[in-house]
């Protein structure tokens, strides 16, 4: 199975979108500073993840989250995440 994932920094200021075969390992790589583009905003937690049967679907979903419509949807999810953290 392939995963499309969105990570959020613990302070809620940054998100990172990607795809992988092993979600737990990939999260560990981000939190260990092994991914240069996300290194300075760690630690991260998984905000959302979706499972797909093939790589093409996974990449398509990742690209969607990087479009204006996808970013808008993520913004709503992030806002709910922030509200839940306050409660």
Secondary structure, DSSP 8 states (H G I E B T S, - for coil): -EEEEEEEETTSS-EEEEEES-HHHHHHHHHTT-STTTGGG--EEEEEEEEESSHHHHHHHHHHHTSHHHHHHHHHHHHHHHHHHH-
